[in-house]
């Protein structure tokens, strides 16, 4: 039996974030390839996490900087280890390398953290991000190093693939473009028509800085202008983990309704006439916009929101970067049925063009199979990765061992004191 170990940064919450849906898509792929899957994470379990056990997946909580992981992975002997975001590769990569050197090491980046962070900093400084912001970034050094150390990195955005090649000279052999993977039933589902829908919606995990900024922009500038033209309209705002400051924005009188958690995001998306996603910074591709496409809900977003999600067809809605233009596009789509229908139909067309599960699965299967059969030659061709593994993992190993010994000494002291 082929074995896959997934080391999760968090426990999957598909109804909370695109990252949660993404990891379940990858799980579906590997199960289809015949892998027995074990999912582990050092994170705290949550109320919204999916029950992986009903999917025949073994689950285990692990600890950071603890030798117990060494014994665990030695016994498991996985053929592939998938790191969910680069921080998990930093923490556990050297242990995998030491105890299971033949295991294929795959990094799922979700999006480039360093790109999202650099854009956020530039936005706060009211300027456009440039290459130097990334080249001088400690976060970029860490993240790109993890990409070099891994045998393969799954990239959700074609823009980020190009950036890694151009700016950091990452070889194409280390990168695999792997966007959202949507099933035929998702891409061809029957959706409500114009007259069966009403109002506007936006959705996004409130712990994600770009989503919170989008809510603030809606509250402060965009929604007041929409309400001025459509005084009876409502904006339903969904998302996991709304903080008190978000709930305080709720205003029934103006139709600005902060509803927080929603059990079924697809139903919420299908109920809305227009999806608003005014994202001013961020990275990767946006789950809410992919969902809007296959739910045939026209969306208004920005260039950042639409990044790496365009086809040769027009956007299924409108792309606007200025508040007034954003508002006018939103009002037009909400009110003009013929315009709405064109955008609505484009949603399914564009989603089917980009996110066909079968073809993406086939490409990924070919890449993984080839790597498994040629792992030695692949690693020999990646000298930078070998060099970084040697130096970084040694330093990480010694630090982790020091923390582990310190923890054991403290436990012994506690026993003596007790």
C-alpha positions in Angstrom: 0.0 0.0 0.0 1.4 3.4 -1.0 1.4 5.9 1.9 1.1 9.7 1.9 1.7 11.8 5.0 0.3 15.3 5.0 1.7 17.7 7.6 -0.9 20.4 8.0 -0.3 23.9 9.1 -3.9 23.8 10.4 -6.7 21.3 10.4 -8.7 21.5 7.2 -11.8 23.8 7.3 -13.3 23.7 3.8 -16.2 26.0 4.8 -13.8 28.6 6.3 -11.2 29.1 3.7 -10.1 28.2 0.1 -7.0 26.6 1.7 -9.3 24.1 3.5 -11.0 23.3 0.2 -7.7 23.0 -1.6 -6.3 20.4 0.8 -9.4 18.3 0.4 -9.0 18.4 -3.4 -5.4 17.1 -3.0 -6.6 14.4 -0.6 -9.2 13.4 -3.3 -6.4 13.2 -5.9 -4.1 11.0 -3.8 -6.9 8.7 -2.7 -7.7 8.3 -6.4 -4.1 7.3 -6.9 -4.4 4.6 -4.3 -2.6 6.2 -1.4 -3.4 5.5 2.3 -3.4 8.9 3.8 -2.3 10.1 7.3 -2.9 13.7 8.2 -1.0 15.2 11.1 -0.8 18.8 12.5 0.7 20.6 15.5 -2.3 23.0 15.4 -5.1 23.0 17.9 -8.2 21.2 16.6 -11.2 23.5 15.9 -15.0 23.4 15.8 -15.1 23.9 12.1 -12.5 21.3 11.1 -13.7 18.5 8.7 -13.9 15.0 10.1 -11.2 13.3 8.2 -11.8 9.9 9.8 -15.0 9.4 7.8 -12.8 9.8 4.7 -10.7 6.8 5.9 -7.8 9.1 6.8 -5.7 8.5 9.8 -5.3 11.5 12.0 -2.7 12.4 14.6 -1.7 15.4 16.6 2.0 16.1 16.6 4.3 18.4 18.6 6.9 20.9 17.4 10.5 20.3 18.3 9.9 16.8 19.6 11.7 13.5 18.9 8.3 11.7 19.0 7.8 12.7 15.4 11.0 10.8 14.4 9.7 7.5 15.9 6.3 8.1 14.3 7.6 8.7 10.7 10.1 5.8 11.0 7.2 3.5 11.7 4.9 5.0 9.0 7.5 5.0 6.2 5.5 7.2 3.8 6.3 7.2 0.1 5.3 10.9 -0.1 5.3 13.7 2.4 3.2 16.7 1.6 3.9 19.9 3.6 0.9 22.2 3.9 2.7 25.6 3.6 6.4 26.4 3.9 6.3 26.7 7.7 5.7 23.0 8.0 8.6 22.2 5.7 10.8 24.4 7.9 9.7 22.6 11.1 9.6 19.0 9.9 11.6 18.8 6.6 14.8 17.9 8.2 13.2 15.2 10.3 11.6 13.7 7.1 14.9 14.0 5.3 16.8 12.3 8.1 14.3 9.4 8.8 12.7 8.9 5.4 15.3 10.1 2.9 13.7 8.4 -0.1 10.2 9.9 0.5 9.2 12.4 -2.1 8.8 15.8 -0.4 6.1 18.0 -1.9 5.3 21.5 -0.7 1.8 22.9 -1.2 2.4 26.7 -1.1 -1.4 27.6 -1.1 -0.2 31.1 -2.1 3.2 32.8 -1.8 3.2 34.3 1.7 6.1 36.6 0.9 4.2 38.1 -2.1 1.0 38.6 0.0 3.1 40.2 2.8 5.1 42.5 0.5 1.9 43.7 -1.2 0.3 44.4 2.2 3.3 46.4 3.3 3.4 48.4 0.1 -0.3 49.0 0.3 0.0 50.4 3.9 2.8 52.7 2.5 0.4 53.8 -0.3 2.7 52.6 -3.1 3.0 49.8 -5.6 5.1 46.8 -4.6 8.3 46.2 -6.6 10.9 43.4 -7.0 13.1 44.9 -4.3 10.4 44.4 -1.7 10.7 40.7 -2.3 14.4 40.5 -2.8 15.1 42.2 0.5 12.4 40.2 2.4 13.4 37.7 5.1 10.0 36.0 4.5 10.9 35.5 0.8 14.3 34.1 1.7 12.6 31.5 4.0 9.8 30.6 1.6 11.9 30.4 -1.5 14.5 28.3 0.4 11.7 25.9 1.3 10.7 25.6 -2.3 14.3 24.8 -3.3 14.6 22.2 -0.5 11.4 20.4 -1.7 11.3 18.0 -4.5 8.2 19.7 -5.9 6.1 22.7 -5.1 2.4 22.9 -6.0 1.6 26.4 -7.3 -2.0 27.5 -7.4 -1.2 30.7 -9.4 0.5 30.9 -12.8 1.6 34.4 -11.9 3.5 33.1 -8.9 5.1 30.4 -11.1 6.4 33.1 -13.4 7.6 35.2 -10.5 9.6 32.4 -8.9 11.3 31.6 -12.2 12.0 35.2 -13.1 13.0 36.7 -9.8 14.5 33.8 -7.9 15.6 31.5 -10.8 13.6 28.5 -9.5 13.8 25.7 -12.0 10.6 24.6 -13.8 11.4 21.1 -12.7 10.6 22.2 -9.1 7.3 23.8 -9.8 3.9 22.3 -10.8 1.0 24.6 -11.7 -2.0 23.1 -9.9 -5.0 25.5 -9.5 -8.4 24.6 -7.9 -9.7 21.2 -9.0 -13.5 21.2 -9.4 -15.6 18.2 -10.2 -18.0 17.9 -13.1 -21.0 18.2 -10.8 -19.7 21.5 -9.4 -18.9 22.9 -12.9 -22.3 21.8 -14.4 -24.6 22.3 -11.5 -28.0 24.0 -12.0 -28.1 27.5 -10.5 -30.9 30.0 -9.7 -31.7 32.6 -12.4 -31.8 36.4 -12.1 -35.3 36.6 -10.7 -34.6 33.9 -8.1 -31.8 35.9 -6.5 -31.5 39.1 -4.6 -29.0 41.5 -3.0 -25.2 41.4 -2.8 -22.8 39.2 -0.8 -19.2 38.9 0.1 -17.4 36.0 1.9 -14.0 35.4 3.4 -12.3 34.2 6.6 -12.0 37.3 8.8 -8.5 36.2 10.0 -7.2 36.7 6.5 -5.9 40.3 6.3 -7.0 40.9 2.7 -10.6 39.9 3.5 -10.8 42.2 6.5 -9.4 45.1 4.5 -12.1 44.4 1.8 -14.8 44.5 4.4 -13.5 47.8 5.6 -13.4 49.3 2.1 -17.0 48.1 1.6 -18.2 49.7 4.8 -16.4 53.0 4.4 -16.7 53.8 0.7 -18.3 51.2 -1.6 -21.5 50.2 0.2 -22.6 53.8 1.1 -22.4 54.6 -2.7 -24.3 51.5 -3.7 -27.0 52.1 -1.1 -27.4 55.6 -2.4 -28.4 54.2 -5.7 -30.2 51.1 -4.4 -31.6 52.0 -0.9 -33.5 48.8 -0.5 -30.5 46.5 -1.3 -28.6 44.5 1.3 -25.1 43.3 1.5 -24.7 39.9 3.3 -21.2 39.5 4.7 -20.2 35.9 5.5 -16.9 34.5 6.9 -15.5 32.4 9.6 -14.1 33.8 12.9 -15.6 37.4 12.8 -14.0 39.4 15.6 -15.9 41.9 17.7 -14.7 44.7 15.5 -16.3 43.1 12.5 -19.6 42.4 14.3 -19.7 46.1 15.3 -19.9 47.0 11.7 -23.3 45.3 11.4 -26.0 47.9 10.5 -29.5 46.7 9.7 -30.6 50.2 8.7 -28.1 50.5 5.9 -28.4 46.9 4.9 -24.8 46.1 5.8 -25.3 42.7 7.4 -22.4 41.0 9.1 -23.6 37.4 9.3 -20.3 35.6 10.0 -20.2 31.8 9.7 -22.4 30.2 7.1 -23.0 26.4 7.0 -23.2 26.2 3.2 -21.2 28.8 1.2 -22.5 27.5 -2.1 -26.1 28.1 -1.1 -25.2 31.6 0.1 -23.4 32.3 -3.2 -26.3 31.0 -5.2 -28.8 33.2 -3.3 -27.0 36.4 -4.2 -27.3 38.3 -7.4 -23.8 39.8 -7.3 -20.6 38.9 -5.4 -18.4 41.7 -4.2 -14.7 41.1 -3.7 -12.8 44.4 -3.4 -9.4 43.0 -2.7 -6.5 45.6 -2.5 -3.7 43.2 -1.7 -3.1 39.4 -1.5 -1.7 36.5 -3.5 -2.8 33.2 -5.0 -6.2 32.7 -6.5 -9.4 33.4 -4.7 -11.8 30.6 -3.7 -14.7 33.0 -3.4 -14.3 34.0 -7.0 -14.0 30.4 -8.3 -17.1 29.7 -6.3 -18.9 32.7 -7.8 -18.0 31.4 -11.3 -19.4 27.9 -10.9 -22.5 29.2 -9.0 -23.0 31.6 -12.0 -23.0 34.6 -9.6 -21.4 37.6 -11.4 -18.5 39.1 -9.4 -17.0 42.5 -9.1 -13.3 42.4 -8.1 -10.0 44.1 -8.6 -6.9 43.2 -10.6 -5.5 41.6 -7.5 -8.7 39.6 -7.0 -8.7 38.4 -10.6 -5.0 37.6 -10.8 -4.3 34.2 -12.4 -8.0 33.6 -12.8 -8.6 35.1 -16.3 -9.2 33.2 -19.5 -9.5 34.4 -23.1 -13.1 35.2 -22.4 -14.2 38.4 -20.5 -14.4 38.3 -16.7 -17.7 37.0 -15.4 -18.7 40.4 -14.0 -16.3 43.3 -13.9 -12.8 44.2 -12.8 -12.5 47.6 -11.2 -9.9 49.2 -8.9 -11.5 52.5 -8.0 -14.5 52.8 -5.6 -16.8 54.7 -7.9 -16.1 52.4 -10.9 -16.6 49.4 -8.6 -20.0 50.8 -7.4 -21.3 51.5 -10.9 -20.4 48.1 -12.2 -22.0 46.4 -9.1 -25.3 48.4 -9.5 -25.5 47.7 -13.3 -25.0 44.0 -12.8 -27.6 43.9 -10.0 -30.2 45.8 -12.0 -29.8 44.9 -15.7 -31.0 41.4 -16.3 -29.5 41.0 -19.8 -26.0 42.2 -18.6 -26.3 39.9 -15.6 -27.2 36.9 -17.8 -24.1 37.3 -20.0 -21.8 37.5 -16.9 -23.6 34.6 -15.3 -23.1 32.3 -18.3 -19.5 33.3 -18.5 -18.9 32.2 -15.0 -19.4 28.5 -15.8 -17.5 28.8 -19.0 -14.4 30.3 -17.4 -14.5 27.9 -14.4 -14.7 24.9 -16.8 -11.8 26.3 -18.8 -9.5 26.7 -15.8 -10.5 24.2 -13.1 -11.4 20.9 -14.7 -10.5 18.3 -12.1 -9.9 15.4 -14.5 -7.3 17.1 -16.6 -5.5 18.7 -13.6 -5.5 15.3 -11.8 -4.0 13.7 -14.9 -1.2 16.3 -15.2 -0.4 16.0 -11.5 -0.4 12.2 -11.6 2.1 12.2 -14.5 4.4 14.6 -12.7 4.4 12.7 -9.4 4.9 9.3 -11.1 7.8 10.6 -13.0 9.5 12.1 -9.9 9.0 8.9 -7.9 10.8 7.0 -10.6 13.6 9.5 -11.0 14.1 11.0 -7.6 17.8 10.5 -7.3 18.6 12.2 -10.7 16.0 14.9 -9.9 17.8 15.8 -6.6 21.2 15.7 -8.1 20.1 18.3 -10.6 18.9 20.6 -7.8 22.2 21.5 -6.2 20.9 24.6 -4.5 18.2 22.5 -2.8 20.8 20.0 -1.6 23.0 22.8 -0.3 20.1 24.5 1.5 19.0 21.2 3.0 22.5 20.6 4.3 23.0 23.9 6.0 19.4 24.9 7.0 18.4 21.5 8.3 21.5 21.1 10.4 20.9 24.4 12.1 17.2 23.6 12.5 18.0 20.2 13.8 20.3 21.5 16.5 17.9 24.2 17.6 15.0 21.6 17.7 17.1 19.2 19.7 18.1 22.0 22.2 14.4 22.9 22.7 13.5 19.2 23.1 16.2 18.7 25.8 15.2 21.9 27.5 11.5 20.7 27.6 12.5 17.4 29.0 14.6 19.0 31.7 11.7 21.2 32.7 9.4 18.2 32.9 11.9 16.5 35.1 12.2 19.6 37.3 8.4 19.8 37.5 8.3 16.2 38.7 10.9 16.8 41.4 9.1 20.0 42.5 5.8 18.2 42.5 
